[in-house]
Amino acid sequence: MMRVIVPLAGPDFVLANGKVKAVLDLDGEPLLKKALESRPWAGSVDPAKYVFVMLDRPETRRFAQSELADWYRQSQVVFLSQPTRGAAFSALAGVSSYTNIDEPFVIDLADILYSSSLAPHKVFADSPDCGGIALTFHSDAPEYSYLRCDADGRFVEAAEKQVISSQASAGTYIFANATVFLRAVAHAIENEATQARGGLFYVCPLFNGVRAQGRNVSLSPVTEVVDIKLR
């Protein structure tokens, strides 16, 4: 089993009209639900294994008690009293509810649609030194995070909003377990000058902290990419 942590604590989640971005219509479905249900593991993850992290606002409370409760019954919701210093820190709130520290988990920003047949448990089982999995697609647009591998295909580095390769992040990140993730966060904090951008800690650069632990990061390509951040 896996846990899925969905950070929704960004400044644009609550719209000017009082709605939350998650319920916007996308081809006849709510944006958030369409994104999460399109993932290859969606059918095998218990709805109770989802953790949603949001700012504590009247609008997000209503959303959690209505649509979200219908879509993901028994899921956990963590409300933050104030914004964090980025999605990596918001995801920490989701990890705080962990009961099995050896369980792989996903951090899904749910802002890009894609097609994938990835089986995370198989990747970790086949590669004991793998500490994380990044879903990627080809791009050269500067608004994405990027990951670079060496000539042998082994992960070298990740960077936020810097085109260091043609492998852009699809906004979904998988960690082997909570220990690997927490050590990666510690690495980012200790190296803030190079790992934060604009004062914020993003998720993708945490893979540099996975590599610093002597572990590899597997890049899994996706297809049929649709960026829904601006919808």
N, C-alpha and C positions, 0 to 999 in steps of 0.2 A: 504493500500500500504506500501511497504518497500523500503528503499534505500539500495543498495549493494555497499560497499566500498571495493575496491580491492587494497591493497598495493603491488606495484611491484617495490619498490625502493631499493631492495637488491643489494649487490655487484655482484651477479652472474646473474642478469637479462640480461645484454648485454654479449653475448658470444664472444670468441676470434675471431671468423670469421665474426663478425659484425652483426650477426643476434640476435634477441632477443629470449629468452627462450620460450616466449608465442607461437611462431609459429612452434615449433618443432612438428613433426608428431607423433601422438599417435593413433595407430590403424586407420589410415586414416583421422584423424581430428587434427586440431591445438590444442596443449596441453591446452592452456588457455580456449579456447572455449569449449572444451570437458568437462573440469572440471566445469565451470560455468553452462553449459547447463544441467549437470547431477543433479543439485540441485532440490529438490522438489518444490521450489518456482519459478523456472526459467520461466515457462510458464505464470506466473501471474504478473511478475515484468516488468514494462515498461522499454525498453532499455534506455530511458532517465534518469532512476533512478539509473543507474550504474555510479560510480565515480572511476576512475583509477588514482592511484598516482604513478608517476614515476620520476626518476632523469631526469633532463633536459640534454639530450644528442642528438646528431644528429640521432643516431639509434632509440631512443625512439620517437623522433619527427616524423620520417618516419613511424614508426609502428603505431602511433596514427592517422596519416593522411591517412593510407592505410588500413591494415587489421582491425584494431580496429574500424575505422569509418564504415567499411562494416558490421562488426559483431554487433556492438551496436551503431546504428545511434542515434545521439543527446545525447549520453552519455557525461559525463563531464570528462575532463582530467586535473589533477593538476600536474604541473611540479615543482620539487624541485631543487633549485640551488646547493644543497649539501646534502650528506647523513644525515639522522636523527639518533637519538640514539635508533633506533629500530622500529619495525612495529607498536607498539602502538602510537608512535609519528608521524609516517607517516600517520596513519589513521586519526590523528587530522586534517591533511590537507583536507581530504575528508569531515569531519564533518563541516569544515568551510563554505561549500557551502550549508548547510542545510537551508531549508525554513520552515519546520514544525518540531519544536523541540519535539513534542509529538509523532512523528512517529517512530516505531521500525526500527532498521537498522541492517544489517549484515556486519561484517568484515570477508571477505573470503580471506584467503591466497592462495587459489586455487592451492594447492600443494598435495592434497590427493583426490582421487576419492572414492566415497562411494555411497551406496544406502540408502535412507531414505524417510519416509512418513511424516516427521515433518510438522506441520501447526503452525508456530510461533504465529500468531494472536490468535489462539485458546488457546495456552498455557498461553499467557498473560491475555486473557479474563477470563480464568478459575481460574487463580491464581493471584489475585491483588498484592500480595507481591513479585511476581517474577520480578527480575530486569534484568535477563539475562538467556540465554540458551546456553549450551555447547554441541556440538555434540561429542560423544565419542565412543571409541571402546576398546576392551580388548587387552592389551599389557603389556610387561615388559621391552621393549627396552628403553634404557636411552636417546635416541635422541628426545623423545617426551615430551610434556607438560602433566601434570597429574592433575586430580581433585579427591578430596577425600570427601566422605559423611560419616555422622555418622550412627549409628545403625538404626536410623529411616529413613534413606535415604535423610536427609537434608544436603545440601552442607556445607562443613567445610572449605576447603582450596584448593588453586591451586598453583602449583609450576612448574617452568620451568626446564626441563632437570633433574628432580628428580622423581624417581619412588616412589611416596607416596601412590599409590594404584594400582589397575589394570585398571583404567579408563583413557585411554590416549585421548588426544584431537585430533580431526580430522581436526583441523586448520580452523574451521568455528565457529564464535562467534556472538551471537545475543544479542543486548542490547535493553531494553524496550524503551529507548528514549535517546536523546542527553544529557540531564541533568544527567541521571544515569551514562552515559559513562564519561562525563567530571569530575564528582565527583570521579569516580574510577581512572581516570588519576591523579587527584590531590592527592589522597590517595597514589598512587604508588610513586609519586615524594616526598611526605612527608616522605615516608618510604623506600627510595631508598636502604638502606643497606640490606633490606630483600626482596624487590620486584623487583629489577633489577638483571640481571645476566650478568657478563662479561661487565658491564657498559652499557648494553642495556636494554630497556624496551620492553618486549614481551606482546602480547595481553592477553594470558591466565591468567597470574597473576592479571590482572585488575579485575577479578571476586572476588578477595579478597577485593577490594575496593567496589564492589557491596554489598558484605556481611557486610562490615563496615557501610553501609547505612541502615542496618536492613532489607535488602531484600534477598530473596533466589535466588539461581541459579539452574535452572532445567537442569538435564543431560538427553540428548536424545541419545539413542544408535543407531549406524549405522551399516550396514553390507556391505559385498563385498568390503572391503577396499583395495585400491591399492595406495601405496605411490609413487607419481610421481616426487618427489623433485630431484631425482638423474637421471632422464631421460634426 
